[in-house]
Structure formats: structure tokens, C-alpha cells
Amino acid sequence: MAQITLDIGDPAELAEMLAFLADYLSGSQQPVLGNSLAAYVGHPAYNLDDLRADLHRVSLSCSARPTANDSSATRPDDHHHRRRAPA
């Protein structure tokens, strides 16, 4: 599998984009977007509420800062677990 290297600000920027999309999906266009998502997914088990929850969850994990117990803080070469460095 190919490795992906992120710049230090990329996770924060990704978190902002995901939060923006989640907010967009909550706006006045929600009925139209809900119908479009239902047609795309093809099953009612996954809807806008689920998508927004997933976007918020991933957004939070992208913006999380490593703690002293977080192994990614001590393994800078592991790109799959790299997080934004503490300020």
C-alpha cells in the first residue's frame, strides 16, 4: 500500500473541511440532499444524520492532539497515525 505523508497543518485543514460539510448538510437544502443521498446509497439504513455524525467523528479525530500516552507522538515516521503537533 502506498504511504501518504501529511504536512503538519493538513489534519487541521481536513477537520475544518469535514466540519464545513457536516454543517452544509444541516442547512435549508437538507430535504434535497437527503433525497439525493438516499438515491446514491440505495438503502435507507444510512441517511444524512448518519453521514453528519460520521463527518463530525472523523473531523474530531483529525483535530485531536496527541497526548503523552499516544504512541503516534513518539513515532513520527508512522504516517497512518500522524496527528497535528501540539502548539
Biopython code that builds the backbone (N, CA, C, O; Angstrom):
import numpy as np
from Bio.PDB.StructureBuilder import StructureBuilder

atoms = [
    (1, "MET", "N", (0.837, -1.168, 0.000)),
    (1, "MET", "CA", (0.000, 0.000, 0.000)),
    (1, "MET", "C", (0.889, 1.241, 0.000)),
    (1, "MET", "O", (1.909, 1.281, 0.689)),
    (2, "ALA", "N", (0.511, 2.225, -0.753)),
    (2, "ALA", "CA", (1.283, 3.455, -0.838)),
    (2, "ALA", "C", (1.192, 4.236, 0.464)),
    (2, "ALA", "O", (0.148, 4.262, 1.116)),
    (3, "GLN", "N", (2.306, 4.877, 0.834)),
    (3, "GLN", "CA", (2.314, 5.717, 2.025)),
    (3, "GLN", "C", (1.935, 7.126, 1.647)),
    (3, "GLN", "O", (2.268, 7.611, 0.566)),
    (4, "ILE", "N", (1.233, 7.778, 2.555)),
    (4, "ILE", "CA", (0.842, 9.165, 2.365)),
    (4, "ILE", "C", (1.502, 9.989, 3.460)),
    (4, "ILE", "O", (1.416, 9.657, 4.642)),
    (5, "THR", "N", (2.152, 11.052, 3.057)),
    (5, "THR", "CA", (2.793, 11.937, 4.013)),
    (5, "THR", "C", (1.956, 13.203, 4.134)),
    (5, "THR", "O", (1.592, 13.816, 3.130)),
    (6, "LEU", "N", (1.656, 13.590, 5.369)),
    (6, "LEU", "CA", (0.873, 14.795, 5.610)),
    (6, "LEU", "C", (1.759, 15.895, 6.157)),
    (6, "LEU", "O", (2.647, 15.650, 6.973)),
    (7, "ASP", "N", (1.504, 17.113, 5.697)),
    (7, "ASP", "CA", (2.157, 18.265, 6.306)),
    (7, "ASP", "C", (1.524, 18.488, 7.667)),
    (7, "ASP", "O", (0.428, 17.993, 7.930)),
    (8, "ILE", "N", (2.183, 19.208, 8.512)),
    (8, "ILE", "CA", (1.747, 19.400, 9.889)),
    (8, "ILE", "C", (0.349, 20.027, 9.984)),
    (8, "ILE", "O", (-0.384, 19.731, 10.928)),
    (9, "GLY", "N", (-0.031, 20.869, 9.049)),
    (9, "GLY", "CA", (-1.334, 21.534, 9.101)),
    (9, "GLY", "C", (-2.450, 20.792, 8.388)),
    (9, "GLY", "O", (-3.611, 21.187, 8.501)),
    (10, "ASP", "N", (-2.137, 19.726, 7.654)),
    (10, "ASP", "CA", (-3.147, 19.018, 6.870)),
    (10, "ASP", "C", (-4.284, 18.428, 7.703)),
    (10, "ASP", "O", (-5.441, 18.588, 7.315)),
    (11, "PRO", "N", (-4.022, 17.760, 8.818)),
    (11, "PRO", "CA", (-5.140, 17.212, 9.591)),
    (11, "PRO", "C", (-6.107, 18.294, 10.083)),
    (11, "PRO", "O", (-7.320, 18.086, 10.081)),
    (12, "ALA", "N", (-5.583, 19.430, 10.498)),
    (12, "ALA", "CA", (-6.447, 20.521, 10.956)),
    (12, "ALA", "C", (-7.300, 21.051, 9.796)),
    (12, "ALA", "O", (-8.485, 21.339, 9.966)),
    (13, "GLU", "N", (-6.689, 21.172, 8.632)),
    (13, "GLU", "CA", (-7.427, 21.649, 7.463)),
    (13, "GLU", "C", (-8.499, 20.645, 7.050)),
    (13, "GLU", "O", (-9.613, 21.034, 6.698)),
    (14, "LEU", "N", (-8.170, 19.376, 7.093)),
    (14, "LEU", "CA", (-9.150, 18.336, 6.787)),
    (14, "LEU", "C", (-10.300, 18.380, 7.792)),
    (14, "LEU", "O", (-11.462, 18.251, 7.404)),
    (15, "ALA", "N", (-9.995, 18.559, 9.062)),
    (15, "ALA", "CA", (-11.028, 18.647, 10.098)),
    (15, "ALA", "C", (-11.971, 19.812, 9.817)),
    (15, "ALA", "O", (-13.186, 19.680, 9.972)),
    (16, "GLU", "N", (-11.420, 20.944, 9.408)),
    (16, "GLU", "CA", (-12.250, 22.107, 9.087)),
    (16, "GLU", "C", (-13.158, 21.837, 7.892)),
    (16, "GLU", "O", (-14.328, 22.220, 7.901)),
    (17, "MET", "N", (-12.628, 21.179, 6.866)),
    (17, "MET", "CA", (-13.444, 20.864, 5.689)),
    (17, "MET", "C", (-14.575, 19.901, 6.037)),
    (17, "MET", "O", (-15.705, 20.074, 5.580)),
    (18, "LEU", "N", (-14.272, 18.895, 6.838)),
    (18, "LEU", "CA", (-15.298, 17.923, 7.223)),
    (18, "LEU", "C", (-16.381, 18.576, 8.077)),
    (18, "LEU", "O", (-17.562, 18.273, 7.909)),
    (19, "ALA", "N", (-15.998, 19.464, 8.986)),
    (19, "ALA", "CA", (-16.977, 20.185, 9.798)),
    (19, "ALA", "C", (-17.832, 21.094, 8.916)),
    (19, "ALA", "O", (-19.040, 21.209, 9.124)),
    (20, "PHE", "N", (-17.204, 21.736, 7.936)),
    (20, "PHE", "CA", (-17.945, 22.571, 6.991)),
    (20, "PHE", "C", (-18.997, 21.750, 6.243)),
    (20, "PHE", "O", (-20.148, 22.169, 6.122)),
    (21, "LEU", "N", (-18.597, 20.584, 5.744)),
    (21, "LEU", "CA", (-19.535, 19.728, 5.017)),
    (21, "LEU", "C", (-20.672, 19.257, 5.914)),
    (21, "LEU", "O", (-21.823, 19.216, 5.480)),
    (22, "ALA", "N", (-20.368, 18.904, 7.144)),
    (22, "ALA", "CA", (-21.415, 18.475, 8.083)),
    (22, "ALA", "C", (-22.405, 19.613, 8.320)),
    (22, "ALA", "O", (-23.615, 19.388, 8.352)),
    (23, "ASP", "N", (-21.898, 20.827, 8.484)),
    (23, "ASP", "CA", (-22.785, 21.979, 8.665)),
    (23, "ASP", "C", (-23.614, 22.243, 7.415)),
    (23, "ASP", "O", (-24.802, 22.551, 7.510)),
    (24, "TYR", "N", (-22.999, 22.125, 6.256)),
    (24, "TYR", "CA", (-23.700, 22.319, 4.983)),
    (24, "TYR", "C", (-24.865, 21.340, 4.853)),
    (24, "TYR", "O", (-25.943, 21.703, 4.383)),
    (25, "LEU", "N", (-24.642, 20.119, 5.265)),
    (25, "LEU", "CA", (-25.682, 19.099, 5.163)),
    (25, "LEU", "C", (-26.831, 19.338, 6.142)),
    (25, "LEU", "O", (-27.874, 18.693, 6.038)),
    (26, "SER", "N", (-26.651, 20.250, 7.083)),
    (26, "SER", "CA", (-27.686, 20.567, 8.066)),
    (26, "SER", "C", (-28.521, 21.776, 7.662)),
    (26, "SER", "O", (-29.468, 22.133, 8.364)),
    (27, "GLY", "N", (-28.191, 22.400, 6.560)),
    (27, "GLY", "CA", (-28.845, 23.642, 6.157)),
    (27, "GLY", "C", (-30.226, 23.448, 5.550)),
    (27, "GLY", "O", (-30.809, 22.366, 5.612)),
    (28, "SER", "N", (-30.728, 24.516, 4.966)),
    (28, "SER", "CA", (-32.083, 24.535, 4.413)),
    (28, "SER", "C", (-32.251, 23.579, 3.237)),
    (28, "SER", "O", (-33.378, 23.216, 2.901)),
    (29, "GLN", "N", (-31.174, 23.172, 2.615)),
    (29, "GLN", "CA", (-31.222, 22.251, 1.478)),
    (29, "GLN", "C", (-31.274, 20.792, 1.922)),
    (29, "GLN", "O", (-31.175, 19.887, 1.093)),
    (30, "GLN", "N", (-31.428, 20.559, 3.223)),
    (30, "GLN", "CA", (-31.395, 19.207, 3.778)),
    (30, "GLN", "C", (-32.365, 18.235, 3.097)),
    (30, "GLN", "O", (-31.962, 17.107, 2.814)),
    (31, "PRO", "N", (-33.619, 18.608, 2.818)),
    (31, "PRO", "CA", (-34.514, 17.637, 2.159)),
    (31, "PRO", "C", (-34.003, 17.179, 0.788)),
    (31, "PRO", "O", (-34.070, 15.994, 0.462)),
    (32, "VAL", "N", (-33.502, 18.107, 0.002)),
    (32, "VAL", "CA", (-32.996, 17.768, -1.327)),
    (32, "VAL", "C", (-31.757, 16.887, -1.217)),
    (32, "VAL", "O", (-31.628, 15.893, -1.933)),
    (33, "LEU", "N", (-30.845, 17.256, -0.317)),
    (33, "LEU", "CA", (-29.626, 16.471, -0.143)),
    (33, "LEU", "C", (-29.930, 15.097, 0.446)),
    (33, "LEU", "O", (-29.279, 14.111, 0.099)),
    (34, "GLY", "N", (-30.913, 15.032, 1.330)),
    (34, "GLY", "CA", (-31.318, 13.746, 1.902)),
    (34, "GLY", "C", (-31.841, 12.801, 0.839)),
    (34, "GLY", "O", (-31.503, 11.618, 0.823)),
    (35, "ASN", "N", (-32.670, 13.334, -0.050)),
    (35, "ASN", "CA", (-33.191, 12.517, -1.154)),
    (35, "ASN", "C", (-32.074, 12.087, -2.100)),
    (35, "ASN", "O", (-32.064, 10.951, -2.575)),
    (36, "SER", "N", (-31.143, 12.984, -2.372)),
    (36, "SER", "CA", (-30.027, 12.662, -3.251)),
    (36, "SER", "C", (-29.146, 11.577, -2.626)),
    (36, "SER", "O", (-28.729, 10.646, -3.315)),
    (37, "LEU", "N", (-28.862, 11.695, -1.325)),
    (37, "LEU", "CA", (-28.049, 10.689, -0.650)),
    (37, "LEU", "C", (-28.757, 9.337, -0.650)),
    (37, "LEU", "O", (-28.129, 8.302, -0.872)),
    (38, "ALA", "N", (-30.056, 9.348, -0.404)),
    (38, "ALA", "CA", (-30.828, 8.095, -0.398)),
    (38, "ALA", "C", (-30.766, 7.422, -1.764)),
    (38, "ALA", "O", (-30.619, 6.202, -1.848)),
    (39, "ALA", "N", (-30.875, 8.207, -2.836)),
    (39, "ALA", "CA", (-30.795, 7.645, -4.181)),
    (39, "ALA", "C", (-29.397, 7.100, -4.458)),
    (39, "ALA", "O", (-29.252, 6.060, -5.101)),
    (40, "TYR", "N", (-28.375, 7.795, -3.979)),
    (40, "TYR", "CA", (-26.989, 7.372, -4.201)),
    (40, "TYR", "C", (-26.658, 6.102, -3.413)),
    (40, "TYR", "O", (-26.075, 5.163, -3.955)),
    (41, "VAL", "N", (-27.031, 6.081, -2.138)),
    (41, "VAL", "CA", (-26.730, 4.946, -1.271)),
    (41, "VAL", "C", (-27.593, 3.743, -1.639)),
    (41, "VAL", "O", (-27.120, 2.607, -1.644)),
    (42, "GLY", "N", (-28.845, 4.001, -1.944)),
    (42, "GLY", "CA", (-29.739, 2.927, -2.354)),
    (42, "GLY", "C", (-30.317, 2.119, -1.212)),
    (42, "GLY", "O", (-30.915, 1.068, -1.438)),
    (43, "HIS", "N", (-30.146, 2.596, 0.022)),
    (43, "HIS", "CA", (-30.684, 1.878, 1.173)),
    (43, "HIS", "C", (-30.960, 2.883, 2.284)),
    (43, "HIS", "O", (-30.125, 3.749, 2.544)),
    (44, "PRO", "N", (-32.106, 2.789, 2.943)),
    (44, "PRO", "CA", (-32.452, 3.784, 3.964)),
    (44, "PRO", "C", (-31.676, 3.652, 5.281)),
    (44, "PRO", "O", (-31.848, 4.478, 6.178)),
    (45, "ALA", "N", (-30.837, 2.638, 5.407)),
    (45, "ALA", "CA", (-30.107, 2.428, 6.659)),
    (45, "ALA", "C", (-29.030, 3.494, 6.894)),
    (45, "ALA", "O", (-28.581, 3.666, 8.027)),
    (46, "TYR", "N", (-28.613, 4.204, 5.859)),
    (46, "TYR", "CA", (-27.607, 5.258, 6.001)),
    (46, "TYR", "C", (-28.211, 6.543, 5.461)),
    (46, "TYR", "O", (-28.530, 6.636, 4.275)),
    (47, "ASN", "N", (-28.370, 7.539, 6.337)),
    (47, "ASN", "CA", (-29.034, 8.774, 5.925)),
    (47, "ASN", "C", (-28.171, 9.988, 6.288)),
    (47, "ASN", "O", (-27.026, 9.843, 6.716)),
    (48, "LEU", "N", (-28.737, 11.185, 6.111)),
    (48, "LEU", "CA", (-27.970, 12.404, 6.386)),
    (48, "LEU", "C", (-27.503, 12.491, 7.836)),
    (48, "LEU", "O", (-26.394, 12.957, 8.100)),
    (49, "ASP", "N", (-28.323, 12.055, 8.766)),
    (49, "ASP", "CA", (-27.908, 12.089, 10.174)),
    (49, "ASP", "C", (-26.670, 11.222, 10.381)),
    (49, "ASP", "O", (-25.739, 11.616, 11.085)),
    (50, "ASP", "N", (-26.662, 10.051, 9.771)),
    (50, "ASP", "CA", (-25.504, 9.155, 9.875)),
    (50, "ASP", "C", (-24.267, 9.780, 9.229)),
    (50, "ASP", "O", (-23.172, 9.731, 9.789)),
    (51, "LEU", "N", (-24.452, 10.360, 8.063)),
    (51, "LEU", "CA", (-23.335, 10.983, 7.353)),
    (51, "LEU", "C", (-22.764, 12.146, 8.156)),
    (51, "LEU", "O", (-21.547, 12.271, 8.293)),
    (52, "ARG", "N", (-23.649, 13.005, 8.692)),
    (52, "ARG", "CA", (-23.177, 14.129, 9.508)),
    (52, "ARG", "C", (-22.431, 13.629, 10.745)),
    (52, "ARG", "O", (-21.389, 14.179, 11.102)),
    (53, "ALA", "N", (-22.947, 12.605, 11.392)),
    (53, "ALA", "CA", (-22.281, 12.050, 12.577)),
    (53, "ALA", "C", (-20.899, 11.511, 12.208)),
    (53, "ALA", "O", (-19.934, 11.715, 12.945)),
    (54, "ASP", "N", (-20.802, 10.825, 11.070)),
    (54, "ASP", "CA", (-19.505, 10.310, 10.620)),
    (54, "ASP", "C", (-18.536, 11.445, 10.310)),
    (54, "ASP", "O", (-17.358, 11.374, 10.658)),
    (55, "LEU", "N", (-19.034, 12.489, 9.656)),
    (55, "LEU", "CA", (-18.170, 13.632, 9.335)),
    (55, "LEU", "C", (-17.658, 14.304, 10.605)),
    (55, "LEU", "O", (-16.480, 14.651, 10.693)),
    (56, "HIS", "N", (-18.542, 14.490, 11.592)),
    (56, "HIS", "CA", (-18.115, 15.103, 12.850)),
    (56, "HIS", "C", (-17.108, 14.213, 13.582)),
    (56, "HIS", "O", (-16.125, 14.712, 14.130)),
    (57, "ARG", "N", (-17.347, 12.904, 13.594)),
    (57, "ARG", "CA", (-16.446, 11.968, 14.281)),
    (57, "ARG", "C", (-15.043, 12.012, 13.663)),
    (57, "ARG", "O", (-14.045, 12.093, 14.379)),
    (58, "VAL", "N", (-14.979, 11.957, 12.342)),
    (58, "VAL", "CA", (-13.674, 11.985, 11.673)),
    (58, "VAL", "C", (-13.024, 13.355, 11.836)),
    (58, "VAL", "O", (-11.807, 13.452, 11.999)),
    (59, "SER", "N", (-13.824, 14.400, 11.793)),
    (59, "SER", "CA", (-13.308, 15.749, 11.997)),
    (59, "SER", "C", (-12.656, 15.877, 13.368)),
    (59, "SER", "O", (-11.571, 16.445, 13.495)),
    (60, "LEU", "N", (-13.316, 15.350, 14.386)),
    (60, "LEU", "CA", (-12.753, 15.414, 15.738)),
    (60, "LEU", "C", (-11.467, 14.607, 15.848)),
    (60, "LEU", "O", (-10.520, 15.032, 16.509)),
    (61, "SER", "N", (-11.430, 13.453, 15.209)),
    (61, "SER", "CA", (-10.210, 12.649, 15.297)),
    (61, "SER", "C", (-9.063, 13.289, 14.520)),
    (61, "SER", "O", (-7.900, 13.099, 14.876)),
    (62, "CYS", "N", (-9.369, 14.040, 13.472)),
    (62, "CYS", "CA", (-8.319, 14.746, 12.721)),
    (62, "CYS", "C", (-7.757, 15.915, 13.513)),
    (62, "CYS", "O", (-6.578, 16.248, 13.396)),
    (63, "SER", "N", (-8.607, 16.533, 14.317)),
    (63, "SER", "CA", (-8.157, 17.709, 15.056)),
    (63, "SER", "C", (-7.631, 17.362, 16.439)),
    (63, "SER", "O", (-7.166, 18.246, 17.159)),
    (64, "ALA", "N", (-7.695, 16.081, 16.829)),
    (64, "ALA", "CA", (-7.202, 15.668, 18.151)),
    (64, "ALA", "C", (-5.700, 15.852, 18.234)),
    (64, "ALA", "O", (-4.975, 15.584, 17.276)),
    (65, "ARG", "N", (-5.249, 16.302, 19.363)),
    (65, "ARG", "CA", (-3.817, 16.456, 19.601)),
    (65, "ARG", "C", (-3.299, 15.227, 20.328)),
    (65, "ARG", "O", (-3.986, 14.688, 21.196)),
    (66, "PRO", "N", (-2.102, 14.778, 19.987)),
    (66, "PRO", "CA", (-1.560, 13.609, 20.678)),
    (66, "PRO", "C", (-1.304, 13.902, 22.156)),
    (66, "PRO", "O", (-0.959, 15.022, 22.532)),
    (67, "THR", "N", (-1.479, 12.886, 22.974)),
    (67, "THR", "CA", (-1.183, 13.010, 24.401)),
    (67, "THR", "C", (0.140, 12.327, 24.688)),
    (67, "THR", "O", (0.731, 11.707, 23.804)),
    (68, "ALA", "N", (0.599, 12.441, 25.911)),
    (68, "ALA", "CA", (1.862, 11.800, 26.284)),
    (68, "ALA", "C", (1.784, 10.287, 26.134)),
    (68, "ALA", "O", (2.800, 9.638, 25.888)),
    (69, "ASN", "N", (0.582, 9.714, 26.280)),
    (69, "ASN", "CA", (0.411, 8.267, 26.153)),
    (69, "ASN", "C", (0.135, 7.829, 24.721)),
    (69, "ASN", "O", (0.036, 6.633, 24.447)),
    (70, "ASP", "N", (0.011, 8.767, 23.822)),
    (70, "ASP", "CA", (-0.297, 8.467, 22.429)),
    (70, "ASP", "C", (0.975, 8.011, 21.730)),
    (70, "ASP", "O", (1.935, 8.775, 21.629)),
    (71, "SER", "N", (0.990, 6.791, 21.254)),
    (71, "SER", "CA", (2.197, 6.246, 20.624)),
    (71, "SER", "C", (2.569, 7.002, 19.359)),
    (71, "SER", "O", (3.731, 6.974, 18.953)),
    (72, "SER", "N", (1.600, 7.687, 18.713)),
    (72, "SER", "CA", (1.932, 8.419, 17.494)),
    (72, "SER", "C", (2.809, 9.629, 17.799)),
    (72, "SER", "O", (3.508, 10.129, 16.918)),
    (73, "ALA", "N", (2.775, 10.099, 19.037)),
    (73, "ALA", "CA", (3.614, 11.240, 19.389)),
    (73, "ALA", "C", (5.086, 10.865, 19.399)),
    (73, "ALA", "O", (5.949, 11.737, 19.291)),
    (74, "THR", "N", (5.382, 9.579, 19.529)),
    (74, "THR", "CA", (6.780, 9.151, 19.579)),
    (74, "THR", "C", (7.203, 8.422, 18.314)),
    (74, "THR", "O", (8.346, 7.974, 18.216)),
    (75, "ARG", "N", (6.313, 8.296, 17.351)),
    (75, "ARG", "CA", (6.654, 7.603, 16.111)),
    (75, "ARG", "C", (6.353, 8.499, 14.916)),
    (75, "ARG", "O", (5.366, 8.266, 14.218)),
    (76, "PRO", "N", (7.168, 9.511, 14.660)),
    (76, "PRO", "CA", (6.872, 10.453, 13.580)),
    (76, "PRO", "C", (6.910, 9.828, 12.192)),
    (76, "PRO", "O", (6.378, 10.418, 11.251)),
    (77, "ASP", "N", (7.516, 8.660, 12.029)),
    (77, "ASP", "CA", (7.583, 8.039, 10.705)),
    (77, "ASP", "C", (6.345, 7.236, 10.372)),
    (77, "ASP", "O", (6.199, 6.789, 9.234)),
    (78, "ASP", "N", (5.461, 7.039, 11.312)),
    (78, "ASP", "CA", (4.240, 6.278, 11.079)),
    (78, "ASP", "C", (3.178, 7.239, 10.565)),
    (78, "ASP", "O", (2.471, 7.859, 11.361)),
    (79, "HIS", "N", (3.056, 7.371, 9.262)),
    (79, "HIS", "CA", (2.172, 8.361, 8.647)),
    (79, "HIS", "C", (0.695, 8.049, 8.852)),
    (79, "HIS", "O", (-0.141, 8.947, 8.749)),
    (80, "HIS", "N", (0.361, 6.811, 9.136)),
    (80, "HIS", "CA", (-1.042, 6.466, 9.324)),
    (80, "HIS", "C", (-1.569, 6.985, 10.656)),
    (80, "HIS", "O", (-2.782, 7.102, 10.832)),
    (81, "HIS", "N", (-0.685, 7.298, 11.592)),
    (81, "HIS", "CA", (-1.116, 7.754, 12.904)),
    (81, "HIS", "C", (-0.638, 9.170, 13.212)),
    (81, "HIS", "O", (-0.767, 9.632, 14.345)),
    (82, "ARG", "N", (-0.095, 9.852, 12.228)),
    (82, "ARG", "CA", (0.428, 11.180, 12.460)),
    (82, "ARG", "C", (-0.723, 12.140, 12.755)),
    (82, "ARG", "O", (-1.749, 12.125, 12.076)),
    (83, "ARG", "N", (-0.541, 12.954, 13.752)),
    (83, "ARG", "CA", (-1.532, 13.950, 14.135)),
    (83, "ARG", "C", (-0.870, 15.306, 14.221)),
    (83, "ARG", "O", (0.354, 15.427, 14.161)),
    (84, "ARG", "N", (-1.680, 16.299, 14.359)),
    (84, "ARG", "CA", (-1.183, 17.656, 14.470)),
    (84, "ARG", "C", (-0.338, 17.799, 15.726)),
    (84, "ARG", "O", (-0.739, 17.369, 16.808)),
    (85, "ALA", "N", (0.820, 18.400, 15.576)),
    (85, "ALA", "CA", (1.729, 18.588, 16.695)),
    (85, "ALA", "C", (1.149, 19.631, 17.655)),
    (85, "ALA", "O", (0.491, 20.575, 17.217)),
    (86, "PRO", "N", (1.388, 19.466, 18.954)),
    (86, "PRO", "CA", (0.909, 20.456, 19.915)),
    (86, "PRO", "C", (1.539, 21.814, 19.658)),
    (86, "PRO", "O", (2.702, 21.914, 19.267)),
    (87, "ALA", "N", (0.752, 22.852, 19.884)),
    (87, "ALA", "CA", (1.246, 24.219, 19.651)),
    (87, "ALA", "C", (2.086, 24.711, 20.799)),
    (87, "ALA", "O", (2.579, 25.838, 20.764)),
]
sb = StructureBuilder()
sb.init_structure("model")
sb.init_model(0)
sb.init_chain("A")
sb.init_seg("    ")
for serial, (resi, resn, name, xyz) in enumerate(atoms, 1):
    if name == "N":
        sb.init_residue(resn, " ", resi, " ")
    sb.init_atom(name, np.array(xyz, "f"), 0.0, 1.0, " ", f" {name:<3s}", serial, name[0])
structure = sb.get_structure()
